[in-house]
Amino acid sequence: MSLDAMTRTRTETDSLGSLEIPADAYWGIHTARALENFPISKRPISVYKDLVRGLAMVKQASARANRQIGALDAERSDLIDRAAQLVIDGQYHDQFIVGVIQGGAGTSTNMNANEVITNIALELAGREKGDYAFLSPIDHTNRSQSTNDVYPTAIKVGLSLDLLTLLDELELLRQSFLAKAVEFHDVLKVGRTQLQDAVPMTLGQEFHGFATTLGQDHQRLTENAYLLYEVNMGATAIGTGITTHPGYGTAVIAHLREITGLDLDLATDLVESTSDTGAFMSFSASLKRNAIKLSKICNDLRLLSSGPQAGLGEINLPARQAGSSIMPGKVNPVIPEVVNQVAFAVAGADLTVTMAVEGGQLQLNAFEPVIAHSIFQSITWMRRAMHTLRVNCIDGITANRERLGAMVGSSVGVVTALTPFIGYAASAALAKTALLTGRNVADLVVEADLMSAEEVAKQLSPARLSGLEAITAAIPVVQPAENVIPIADDLL
């Protein structure tokens, strides 16, 4: 690009005056003012690709609805429609440059979308950028709309699309834990409660439990996603629908359902829907639940792999990097640690969402930008955390079978299995003796003539102790969807 092309500008005007805009920019004066006003996050909305796609989908649906009800002529409607489709397809995202944190309840984001889509449409028509006399960002691309219905609807659409890739990763992670449950189905170990020895179980049962809890989270996230499907398109400023045709709301929802593939519904009370952000709070809470439970699993993995000599040392996590600049040979559980930190961030983001929801006043919540940023970041980080946990940790875990077997053999916890036969008092006495002497519980029971050797062996068999038959069923394999984000994706 020549120096002249880089320095050429066009003049745009709004109610505050005029500004020079780079000639090649698809954004305009309203975006330029946002860049001046909100140098906060230094993170453009384009980092959340599905938010940008959601905005373009709303603009496309509105163009089609306006044409249908006669509020926009066929030529302009078609140009806006085609321009929006290019953005939906992933083009021009670098032109969505306003910061994710902004005042104005999302007005800057809506105007950024209006300007970019308008200038793309002008180029499609063979006209110059900024030729707003022919096609206006406000009068045409924003026809029948307000930031106050466009922005929350685009957020809900974007979050719904983004959630799909998170659910893909969550299911793949669940399958990895199930695979380990099968691999470790016959590995006996000592279970623990309150960090103290309890009764025997299998390592497979432990990993199966991890898989089950992730499956429950998948279900909760899916259920809460439906809270996002009620939108307020046609509400315009405060829910009264001022400046819209009576048929616009029904028309735009029908087109938006077709474009997004989501089962969207128009809110029955548009005034309430425009001011209420409770759906975001509920959805954020379900993300936090998933993050906290995943963090608990990572805590368990770090405990089970602790040592390797002076800790539990029951499992081995894949060695990913040198663990110390001073202690040779030290390897740390860095993958579970980073997942823990993501969970802490998600919990903090959920509190931010909660406070922002509470902070709204009267007919609008002005704090939807920080709500959107918080939830989109949580989904993005959790998706990447799940990916790295699966690929760089879970799939490579191995069991220290000899160490686990030795611990089970010397554990007094096995005496619990004998209490139905010899009673609690006798079992407690034998457990105390075993602890003091280091002797095998089974031998002490036989010597006390409480049970025969054959009966003790039967009751203390692996099958009796753990019920391991319950987790030996075949596990279906789920292939990753094409839209799963790779770990090498540009980090936020």
Kinemage of the C-alpha trace (Angstrom):
@kinemage 1
@onewidth
@group {chain A} dominant
@subgroup {mainchain}
@vectorlist {calphas} color= white
{ca met a 1} P 0.000 0.000 0.000
{ca ser a 2} L 1.369 3.401 -0.943
{ca leu a 3} L 1.998 6.161 1.596
{ca asp a 4} L -0.699 8.212 -0.143
{ca ala a 5} L -3.242 5.425 0.313
{ca met a 6} L -2.326 5.150 3.969
{ca thr a 7} L -2.757 8.891 4.621
{ca arg a 8} L -5.828 9.667 2.491
{ca thr a 9} L -8.981 10.431 4.455
{ca arg a 10} L -12.666 11.112 3.988
{ca thr a 11} L -14.715 13.543 6.032
{ca glu a 12} L -17.683 12.275 8.010
{ca thr a 13} L -20.091 14.324 10.099
{ca asp a 14} L -22.340 13.605 13.062
{ca ser a 15} L -24.297 15.790 15.484
{ca leu a 16} L -21.084 16.733 17.309
{ca gly a 17} L -19.153 17.878 14.251
{ca ser a 18} L -16.814 16.428 11.625
{ca leu a 19} L -13.842 14.056 11.729
{ca glu a 20} L -11.343 12.774 9.187
{ca ile a 21} L -11.645 9.014 8.718
{ca pro a 22} L -9.009 6.866 6.955
{ca ala a 23} L -10.217 6.492 3.391
{ca asp a 24} L -9.797 2.726 3.394
{ca ala a 25} L -11.618 2.185 6.720
{ca tyr a 26} L -15.020 0.521 6.617
{ca trp a 27} L -15.878 2.040 10.002
{ca gly a 28} L -16.867 5.674 10.328
{ca ile a 29} L -17.230 8.664 12.633
{ca his a 30} L -19.205 6.968 15.406
{ca thr a 31} L -16.578 4.241 15.663
{ca ala a 32} L -13.831 6.863 15.643
{ca arg a 33} L -15.395 8.659 18.599
{ca ala a 34} L -15.624 5.368 20.507
{ca leu a 35} L -11.899 4.797 19.940
{ca glu a 36} L -11.214 8.198 21.515
{ca asn a 37} L -13.645 7.760 24.381
{ca phe a 38} L -12.970 4.194 25.492
{ca pro a 39} L -9.233 3.349 25.472
{ca ile a 40} L -9.913 0.916 28.319
{ca ser a 41} L -9.442 -2.744 27.442
{ca lys a 42} L -7.380 -2.264 24.273
{ca arg a 43} L -9.294 -5.331 23.131
{ca pro a 44} L -11.634 -4.928 20.138
{ca ile a 45} L -14.989 -6.653 19.917
{ca ser a 46} L -13.574 -8.674 17.010
{ca val a 47} L -11.818 -10.949 19.524
{ca tyr a 48} L -15.265 -12.460 20.040
{ca lys a 49} L -15.992 -13.684 16.534
{ca asp a 50} L -19.451 -14.994 17.359
{ca leu a 51} L -20.482 -11.602 18.762
{ca val a 52} L -19.545 -10.035 15.428
{ca arg a 53} L -21.422 -12.779 13.596
{ca gly a 54} L -24.414 -12.213 15.873
{ca leu a 55} L -24.423 -8.515 15.015
{ca ala a 56} L -24.293 -9.268 11.296
{ca met a 57} L -27.094 -11.820 11.609
{ca val a 58} L -29.311 -9.262 13.334
{ca lys a 59} L -28.599 -6.684 10.608
{ca gln a 60} L -29.292 -9.243 7.888
{ca ala a 61} L -32.578 -10.312 9.489
{ca ser a 62} L -33.609 -6.679 9.890
{ca ala a 63} L -32.863 -5.901 6.251
{ca arg a 64} L -35.027 -8.816 5.146
{ca ala a 65} L -37.824 -7.895 7.566
{ca asn a 66} L -37.770 -4.241 6.478
{ca arg a 67} L -38.065 -5.281 2.869
{ca gln a 68} L -40.911 -7.642 3.717
{ca ile a 69} L -42.954 -4.946 5.488
{ca gly a 70} L -42.116 -2.271 2.931
{ca ala a 71} L -39.851 -0.200 5.166
{ca leu a 72} L -36.818 -0.651 2.883
{ca asp a 73} L -36.590 -0.927 -0.896
{ca ala a 74} L -35.351 -4.084 -2.549
{ca glu a 75} L -32.027 -2.626 -3.777
{ca arg a 76} L -30.848 -1.340 -0.400
{ca ser a 77} L -32.180 -4.361 1.454
{ca asp a 78} L -30.296 -6.686 -0.884
{ca leu a 79} L -27.044 -4.737 -0.491
{ca ile a 80} L -27.247 -4.799 3.317
{ca asp a 81} L -28.163 -8.493 3.216
{ca arg a 82} L -25.161 -9.368 1.034
{ca ala a 83} L -22.773 -7.243 3.088
{ca ala a 84} L -23.953 -8.821 6.335
{ca gln a 85} L -23.473 -12.289 4.861
{ca leu a 86} L -19.816 -11.517 4.142
{ca val a 87} L -19.338 -10.636 7.805
{ca ile a 88} L -21.189 -13.782 8.888
{ca asp a 89} L -18.809 -15.745 6.680
{ca gly a 90} L -15.837 -14.288 8.585
{ca gln a 91} L -14.768 -11.390 6.379
{ca tyr a 92} L -14.084 -7.813 7.545
{ca his a 93} L -13.886 -8.765 11.230
{ca asp a 94} L -10.758 -6.621 11.538
{ca gln a 95} L -12.999 -3.575 11.018
{ca phe a 96} L -14.914 -4.217 14.248
{ca ile a 97} L -12.525 -2.222 16.377
{ca val a 98} L -14.443 -0.594 19.232
{ca gly a 99} L -13.350 -1.778 22.669
{ca val a 100} L -15.243 -4.526 24.430
{ca ile a 101} L -15.656 -2.247 27.466
{ca gln a 102} L -17.551 0.923 26.594
{ca gly a 103} L -20.155 3.313 27.920
{ca gly a 104} L -23.449 3.826 26.139
{ca ala a 105} L -25.062 0.416 26.648
{ca gly a 106} L -23.470 -0.917 23.454
{ca thr a 107} L -24.267 2.003 21.159
{ca ser a 108} L -20.672 2.139 19.911
{ca thr a 109} L -20.779 -1.553 19.014
{ca asn a 110} L -24.068 -1.171 17.154
{ca met a 111} L -22.760 1.851 15.245
{ca asn a 112} L -19.516 0.054 14.399
{ca ala a 113} L -21.625 -2.729 12.870
{ca asn a 114} L -23.880 -0.263 11.044
{ca glu a 115} L -20.920 1.592 9.532
{ca val a 116} L -18.941 -1.474 8.479
{ca ile a 117} L -21.887 -3.250 6.892
{ca thr a 118} L -23.008 -0.039 5.163
{ca asn a 119} L -19.583 0.627 3.639
{ca ile a 120} L -19.239 -2.978 2.505
{ca ala a 121} L -22.659 -2.607 0.867
{ca leu a 122} L -21.591 0.651 -0.788
{ca glu a 123} L -18.596 -1.101 -2.323
{ca leu a 124} L -20.838 -3.897 -3.553
{ca ala a 125} L -22.925 -1.209 -5.243
{ca gly a 126} L -19.823 0.256 -6.897
{ca arg a 127} L -19.925 3.372 -4.762
{ca glu a 128} L -17.387 5.086 -2.528
{ca lys a 129} L -17.188 4.445 1.198
{ca gly a 130} L -18.993 7.194 3.068
{ca asp a 131} L -21.621 7.758 0.364
{ca tyr a 132} L -24.319 7.830 3.021
{ca ala a 133} L -26.719 9.862 0.889
{ca phe a 134} L -27.318 6.652 -1.045
{ca leu a 135} L -27.068 4.172 1.840
{ca ser a 136} L -27.011 5.380 5.441
{ca pro a 137} L -25.715 3.458 8.476
{ca ile a 138} L -28.592 4.831 10.552
{ca asp a 139} L -31.478 5.473 8.176
{ca his a 140} L -31.112 2.200 6.262
{ca thr a 141} L -28.835 -0.392 7.940
{ca asn a 142} L -30.294 0.502 11.362
{ca arg a 143} L -33.878 0.905 10.075
{ca ser a 144} L -36.540 -0.227 12.603
{ca gln a 145} L -33.830 -0.844 15.189
{ca ser a 146} L -32.237 0.588 18.316
{ca thr a 147} L -29.038 -0.398 20.099
{ca asn a 148} L -31.342 -1.455 22.916
{ca asp a 149} L -32.802 -4.360 20.961
{ca val a 150} L -29.951 -5.033 18.514
{ca tyr a 151} L -27.145 -5.303 21.064
{ca pro a 152} L -28.726 -7.704 23.598
{ca thr a 153} L -30.106 -9.839 20.767
{ca ala a 154} L -26.683 -10.025 19.087
{ca ile a 155} L -25.097 -10.982 22.415
{ca lys a 156} L -27.628 -13.774 22.925
{ca val a 157} L -27.146 -15.081 19.393
{ca gly a 158} L -23.364 -14.873 19.688
{ca leu a 159} L -23.281 -16.633 23.058
{ca ser a 160} L -25.544 -19.389 21.732
{ca leu a 161} L -23.212 -19.967 18.790
{ca asp a 162} L -20.090 -19.790 20.956
{ca leu a 163} L -21.554 -22.254 23.432
{ca leu a 164} L -21.728 -24.932 20.733
{ca thr a 165} L -17.935 -25.125 20.499
{ca leu a 166} L -17.636 -25.178 24.295
{ca leu a 167} L -20.062 -28.107 24.465
{ca asp a 168} L -18.045 -29.923 21.796
{ca glu a 169} L -14.903 -29.619 23.915
{ca leu a 170} L -16.746 -30.569 27.093
{ca glu a 171} L -18.038 -33.755 25.494
{ca leu a 172} L -14.589 -34.658 24.168
{ca leu a 173} L -13.150 -34.140 27.654
{ca arg a 174} L -15.863 -36.328 29.161
{ca gln a 175} L -15.020 -39.054 26.666
{ca ser a 176} L -11.345 -38.858 27.639
{ca phe a 177} L -12.218 -39.440 31.282
{ca leu a 178} L -14.471 -42.344 30.281
{ca ala a 179} L -11.629 -43.896 28.303
{ca lys a 180} L -9.394 -43.676 31.375
{ca ala a 181} L -12.184 -45.207 33.467
{ca val a 182} L -12.107 -48.266 31.224
{ca glu a 183} L -8.295 -48.362 31.159
{ca phe a 184} L -8.131 -48.253 34.978
{ca his a 185} L -11.197 -50.404 35.674
{ca asp a 186} L -9.187 -53.113 37.484
{ca val a 187} L -6.775 -50.865 39.395
{ca leu a 188} L -7.643 -51.049 43.099
{ca lys a 189} L -6.835 -48.085 45.309
{ca val a 190} L -7.734 -46.621 48.679
{ca gly a 191} L -10.570 -44.129 48.605
{ca arg a 192} L -10.334 -41.085 50.862
{ca thr a 193} L -12.739 -38.853 52.744
{ca gln a 194} L -11.540 -35.655 54.450
{ca leu a 195} L -8.053 -36.540 53.126
{ca gln a 196} L -8.012 -39.628 55.360
{ca asp a 197} L -8.012 -43.267 54.260
{ca ala a 198} L -11.530 -44.596 53.706
{ca val a 199} L -12.542 -47.767 51.846
{ca pro a 200} L -11.216 -49.385 48.661
{ca met a 201} L -12.390 -48.471 45.186
{ca thr a 202} L -10.885 -48.584 41.719
{ca leu a 203} L -9.057 -45.832 39.931
{ca gly a 204} L -11.511 -46.477 37.108
{ca gln a 205} L -14.421 -45.616 39.369
{ca glu a 206} L -12.731 -42.363 40.324
{ca phe a 207} L -12.257 -41.336 36.693
{ca his a 208} L -15.770 -42.473 35.842
{ca gly a 209} L -17.031 -40.086 38.500
{ca phe a 210} L -15.133 -37.247 36.822
{ca ala a 211} L -16.797 -38.114 33.507
{ca thr a 212} L -20.240 -38.237 35.097
{ca thr a 213} L -19.960 -34.791 36.666
{ca leu a 214} L -18.851 -33.299 33.344
{ca gly a 215} L -21.830 -34.926 31.659
{ca gln a 216} L -24.123 -33.277 34.181
{ca asp a 217} L -22.537 -29.913 33.441
{ca his a 218} L -23.106 -30.467 29.717
{ca gln a 219} L -26.799 -30.931 30.457
{ca arg a 220} L -27.022 -27.857 32.719
{ca leu a 221} L -25.292 -25.623 30.160
{ca thr a 222} L -27.604 -26.855 27.418
{ca glu a 223} L -30.668 -26.178 29.557
{ca asn a 224} L -29.532 -22.670 30.488
{ca ala a 225} L -28.766 -21.859 26.846
{ca tyr a 226} L -32.504 -21.771 26.183
{ca leu a 227} L -32.760 -18.741 28.475
{ca leu a 228} L -30.876 -16.840 25.774
{ca tyr a 229} L -33.444 -17.647 23.104
{ca glu a 230} L -35.975 -15.012 24.211
{ca val a 231} L -35.068 -11.746 22.477
{ca asn a 232} L -36.545 -8.256 22.212
{ca met a 233} L -36.170 -7.353 18.546
{ca gly a 234} L -38.711 -4.697 17.653
{ca ala a 235} L -38.580 -3.171 21.130
{ca thr a 236} L -36.389 -0.296 19.896
{ca ala a 237} L -35.548 2.191 22.666
{ca ile a 238} L -37.446 0.988 25.736
{ca gly a 239} L -39.825 -1.725 24.551
{ca thr a 240} L -42.650 0.343 23.111
{ca gly a 241} L -41.588 -0.305 19.527
{ca ile a 242} L -41.467 3.360 18.587
{ca thr a 243} L -40.375 3.965 14.930
{ca thr a 244} L -41.225 0.397 13.870
{ca his a 245} L -43.952 -1.042 11.668
{ca pro a 246} L -46.430 -3.218 13.658
{ca gly a 247} L -45.370 -6.298 11.719
{ca tyr a 248} L -41.634 -5.796 12.089
{ca gly a 249} L -41.110 -7.786 15.319
{ca thr a 250} L -42.774 -10.926 14.010
{ca ala a 251} L -41.008 -10.636 10.651
{ca val a 252} L -37.525 -10.047 12.038
{ca ile a 253} L -37.755 -12.975 14.472
{ca ala a 254} L -38.825 -15.311 11.664
{ca his a 255} L -35.851 -14.261 9.545
{ca leu a 256} L -33.450 -14.405 12.503
{ca arg a 257} L -34.552 -17.948 13.334
{ca glu a 258} L -33.866 -18.987 9.753
{ca ile a 259} L -30.475 -17.257 9.615
{ca thr a 260} L -29.172 -18.485 12.981
{ca gly a 261} L -30.769 -21.929 13.142
{ca leu a 262} L -31.694 -21.118 16.756
{ca asp a 263} L -35.161 -21.599 18.247
{ca leu a 264} L -35.568 -17.909 19.068
{ca asp a 265} L -38.753 -16.395 20.461
{ca leu a 266} L -39.980 -12.815 20.649
{ca ala a 267} L -40.477 -11.742 24.271
{ca thr a 268} L -44.105 -11.310 25.245
{ca asp a 269} L -43.352 -8.171 27.296
{ca leu a 270} L -40.838 -6.086 25.348
{ca val a 271} L -40.590 -3.402 28.030
{ca glu a 272} L -39.599 -5.982 30.637
{ca ser a 273} L -37.305 -7.806 28.234
{ca thr a 274} L -35.454 -4.610 27.297
{ca ser a 275} L -34.654 -3.765 30.906
{ca asp a 276} L -34.068 -7.310 32.217
{ca thr a 277} L -30.690 -9.050 31.987
{ca gly a 278} L -31.456 -11.987 34.267
{ca ala a 279} L -30.886 -14.530 31.493
{ca phe a 280} L -27.242 -13.480 31.310
{ca met a 281} L -26.857 -13.949 35.066
{ca ser a 282} L -28.354 -17.452 34.978
{ca phe a 283} L -26.229 -18.467 32.013
{ca ser a 284} L -23.088 -17.081 33.638
{ca ala a 285} L -23.891 -19.044 36.791
{ca ser a 286} L -24.036 -22.284 34.808
{ca leu a 287} L -20.618 -21.505 33.336
{ca lys a 288} L -19.273 -20.889 36.826
{ca arg a 289} L -20.695 -24.199 38.018
{ca asn a 290} L -18.893 -26.013 35.224
{ca ala a 291} L -15.643 -24.143 35.865
{ca ile a 292} L -15.666 -24.784 39.614
{ca lys a 293} L -16.417 -28.479 39.221
{ca leu a 294} L -13.686 -28.795 36.614
{ca ser a 295} L -11.320 -27.018 39.000
{ca lys a 296} L -12.189 -29.529 41.732
{ca ile a 297} L -11.298 -32.356 39.353
{ca cys a 298} L -7.966 -30.656 38.658
{ca asn a 299} L -7.359 -30.354 42.403
{ca asp a 300} L -7.871 -34.109 42.670
{ca leu a 301} L -5.488 -34.778 39.781
{ca arg a 302} L -2.808 -32.668 41.446
{ca leu a 303} L -3.285 -34.515 44.742
{ca leu a 304} L -3.301 -37.968 43.147
{ca ser a 305} L -0.092 -37.186 41.244
{ca ser a 306} L 1.652 -35.450 44.153
{ca gly a 307} L 5.183 -36.523 44.926
{ca pro a 308} L 6.285 -38.471 43.063
{ca gln a 309} L 8.219 -39.897 46.027
{ca ala a 310} L 6.896 -38.073 49.082
{ca gly a 311} L 3.288 -37.592 48.008
{ca leu a 312} L 0.373 -39.823 47.024
{ca gly a 313} L 1.963 -40.719 43.706
{ca glu a 314} L -0.991 -42.788 42.545
{ca ile a 315} L -1.037 -41.485 38.986
{ca asn a 316} L 1.470 -39.908 36.629
{ca leu a 317} L 0.564 -36.771 34.703
{ca pro a 318} L 2.371 -36.212 31.398
{ca ala a 319} L 5.531 -34.168 31.885
{ca arg a 320} L 4.974 -30.947 29.961
{ca gln a 321} L 7.907 -28.732 30.970
{ca ala a 322} L 10.733 -28.325 33.446
{ca gly a 323} L 9.273 -27.413 36.815
{ca ser a 324} L 12.008 -25.389 38.412
{ca ser a 325} L 14.918 -23.099 37.643
{ca ile a 326} L 16.716 -24.329 40.763
{ca met a 327} L 15.593 -27.935 41.404
{ca pro a 328} L 16.813 -30.303 38.659
{ca gly a 329} L 14.332 -32.894 37.483
{ca lys a 330} L 11.285 -31.289 39.118
{ca val a 331} L 8.089 -31.486 37.048
{ca asn a 332} L 4.932 -29.681 38.077
{ca pro a 333} L 1.220 -30.291 37.256
{ca val a 334} L 1.090 -27.191 35.079
{ca ile a 335} L -1.954 -28.163 32.998
{ca pro a 336} L -4.327 -28.685 35.944
{ca glu a 337} L -2.886 -25.509 37.471
{ca val a 338} L -3.766 -23.385 34.462
{ca val a 339} L -7.285 -24.836 34.431
{ca asn a 340} L -7.616 -23.898 38.108
{ca gln a 341} L -6.710 -20.331 37.240
{ca val a 342} L -9.262 -20.205 34.435
{ca ala a 343} L -11.885 -21.320 36.945
{ca phe a 344} L -10.899 -18.520 39.307
{ca ala a 345} L -11.288 -16.025 36.443
{ca val a 346} L -14.690 -17.445 35.496
{ca ala a 347} L -15.872 -17.149 39.091
{ca gly a 348} L -14.737 -13.515 39.121
{ca ala a 349} L -16.445 -12.860 35.796
{ca asp a 350} L -19.674 -14.299 37.183
{ca leu a 351} L -19.533 -11.843 40.073
{ca thr a 352} L -19.003 -9.036 37.553
{ca val a 353} L -22.081 -10.179 35.636
{ca thr a 354} L -24.102 -10.341 38.849
{ca met a 355} L -23.162 -6.793 39.856
{ca ala a 356} L -23.787 -5.479 36.337
{ca val a 357} L -27.245 -7.082 36.254
{ca glu a 358} L -28.076 -5.537 39.626
{ca gly a 359} L -26.754 -2.151 38.512
{ca gly a 360} L -29.323 -1.550 35.787
{ca gln a 361} L -31.870 1.216 36.273
{ca leu a 362} L -35.387 1.743 34.981
{ca gln a 363} L -35.958 0.823 31.306
{ca leu a 364} L -32.411 -0.229 30.325
{ca asn a 365} L -29.294 -1.845 31.721
{ca ala a 366} L -26.345 0.315 30.643
{ca phe a 367} L -23.795 -2.308 31.654
{ca glu a 368} L -24.394 -4.961 29.015
{ca pro a 369} L -20.920 -4.417 27.467
{ca val a 370} L -19.144 -5.735 30.578
{ca ile a 371} L -21.729 -8.526 30.846
{ca ala a 372} L -21.009 -9.572 27.264
{ca his a 373} L -17.238 -9.327 27.675
{ca ser a 374} L -17.291 -11.337 30.916
{ca ile a 375} L -19.350 -14.204 29.532
{ca phe a 376} L -17.640 -14.379 26.129
{ca gln a 377} L -14.240 -14.424 27.828
{ca ser a 378} L -15.383 -17.184 30.201
{ca ile a 379} L -16.565 -19.361 27.308
{ca thr a 380} L -13.389 -18.711 25.320
{ca trp a 381} L -11.007 -19.472 28.169
{ca met a 382} L -12.971 -22.522 29.327
{ca arg a 383} L -13.031 -23.978 25.820
{ca arg a 384} L -9.272 -23.601 25.528
{ca ala a 385} L -8.718 -24.886 29.063
{ca met a 386} L -10.760 -28.016 28.346
{ca his a 387} L -8.805 -28.600 25.158
{ca thr a 388} L -5.401 -28.345 26.789
{ca leu a 389} L -6.520 -30.446 29.768
{ca arg a 390} L -7.672 -33.225 27.454
{ca val a 391} L -4.819 -33.173 24.946
{ca asn a 392} L -1.916 -32.259 27.215
{ca cys a 393} L -2.943 -34.085 30.386
{ca ile a 394} L -5.857 -36.536 30.611
{ca asp a 395} L -5.075 -38.569 27.497
{ca gly a 396} L -1.541 -39.241 28.775
{ca ile a 397} L -2.251 -40.138 32.419
{ca thr a 398} L -0.865 -43.470 33.626
{ca ala a 399} L -1.442 -45.377 36.868
{ca asn a 400} L 1.209 -46.422 39.384
{ca arg a 401} L -0.310 -49.873 39.721
{ca glu a 402} L 2.313 -51.375 42.058
{ca arg a 403} L 2.144 -48.469 44.484
{ca leu a 404} L -1.656 -48.525 44.489
{ca gly a 405} L -1.726 -52.283 45.104
{ca ala a 406} L 0.695 -51.991 47.997
{ca met a 407} L -1.359 -49.264 49.635
{ca val a 408} L -4.573 -51.306 49.344
{ca gly a 409} L -2.885 -54.364 50.818
{ca ser a 410} L -1.716 -52.493 53.900
{ca ser a 411} L -4.848 -50.375 54.365
{ca val a 412} L -7.076 -50.928 57.380
{ca gly a 413} L -9.942 -49.502 55.372
{ca val a 414} L -10.712 -52.954 54.014
{ca val a 415} L -12.014 -53.971 57.430
{ca thr a 416} L -15.164 -51.948 56.669
{ca ala a 417} L -16.204 -54.691 54.259
{ca leu a 418} L -16.162 -57.192 57.132
{ca thr a 419} L -18.319 -55.276 59.619
{ca pro a 420} L -21.567 -57.021 58.510
{ca phe a 421} L -19.947 -60.320 59.526
{ca ile a 422} L -17.923 -59.493 62.646
{ca gly a 423} L -19.548 -56.265 63.888
{ca tyr a 424} L -18.335 -52.697 64.210
{ca ala a 425} L -16.609 -53.081 67.608
{ca ala a 426} L -14.524 -56.078 66.549
{ca ser a 427} L -13.680 -54.364 63.239
{ca ala a 428} L -12.522 -51.228 65.055
{ca ala a 429} L -10.331 -53.253 67.402
{ca leu a 430} L -8.765 -55.133 64.513
{ca ala a 431} L -8.143 -51.897 62.621
{ca lys a 432} L -6.359 -50.428 65.643
{ca thr a 433} L -4.237 -53.560 66.014
{ca ala a 434} L -3.342 -53.504 62.321
{ca leu a 435} L -2.267 -49.862 62.573
{ca leu a 436} L -0.125 -50.506 65.637
{ca thr a 437} L 1.494 -53.680 64.342
{ca gly a 438} L 1.483 -53.123 60.588
{ca arg a 439} L -0.018 -56.558 60.116
{ca asn a 440} L -2.503 -57.565 57.421
{ca val a 441} L -6.171 -57.204 58.453
{ca ala a 442} L -7.199 -60.448 56.796
{ca asp a 443} L -4.616 -62.397 58.776
{ca leu a 444} L -5.802 -60.861 62.048
{ca val a 445} L -9.437 -61.768 61.327
{ca val a 446} L -8.560 -65.413 60.659
{ca glu a 447} L -6.295 -65.626 63.722
{ca ala a 448} L -9.125 -64.281 65.893
{ca asp a 449} L -11.322 -67.092 64.513
{ca leu a 450} L -13.902 -64.546 63.397
{ca met a 451} L -14.045 -65.784 59.805
{ca ser a 452} L -12.436 -68.492 57.729
{ca ala a 453} L -9.614 -67.655 55.354
{ca glu a 454} L -11.814 -68.578 52.407
{ca glu a 455} L -14.652 -66.339 53.549
{ca val a 456} L -12.298 -63.417 54.193
{ca ala a 457} L -10.771 -63.815 50.742
{ca lys a 458} L -14.227 -63.852 49.175
{ca gln a 459} L -15.403 -60.699 50.958
{ca leu a 460} L -12.161 -58.834 50.288
{ca ser a 461} L -11.997 -59.686 46.579
{ca pro a 462} L -11.636 -56.722 44.195
{ca ala a 463} L -15.135 -57.276 42.817
{ca arg a 464} L -16.689 -57.196 46.298
{ca leu a 465} L -14.670 -54.200 47.431
{ca ser a 466} L -15.283 -51.978 44.431
{ca gly a 467} L -18.186 -53.194 42.305
{ca leu a 468} L -15.892 -52.701 39.305
{ca glu a 469} L -18.261 -54.530 36.956
{ca ala a 470} L -20.334 -51.336 36.773
{ca ile a 471} L -17.821 -49.450 34.610
{ca thr a 472} L -16.687 -52.058 32.112
{ca ala a 473} L -19.327 -51.259 29.477
{ca ala a 474} L -18.205 -50.222 26.009
{ca ile a 475} L -17.682 -46.468 25.610
{ca pro a 476} L -18.857 -44.749 22.389
{ca val a 477} L -16.323 -42.583 20.636
{ca val a 478} L -17.380 -39.014 19.743
{ca gln a 479} L -15.431 -37.271 17.012
{ca pro a 480} L -14.671 -33.530 17.428
{ca ala a 481} L -16.802 -31.111 15.469
{ca glu a 482} L -15.154 -29.062 12.758
{ca asn a 483} L -15.625 -25.811 14.662
{ca val a 484} L -13.651 -26.887 17.716
{ca ile a 485} L -11.051 -24.146 18.312
{ca pro a 486} L -7.476 -25.537 18.300
{ca ile a 487} L -5.213 -24.780 21.236
{ca ala a 488} L -2.993 -22.738 19.003
{ca asp a 489} L -5.847 -20.268 18.418
{ca asp a 490} L -4.862 -16.671 19.055
{ca leu a 491} L -4.816 -16.304 22.831
{ca leu a 492} L -6.687 -13.560 24.654
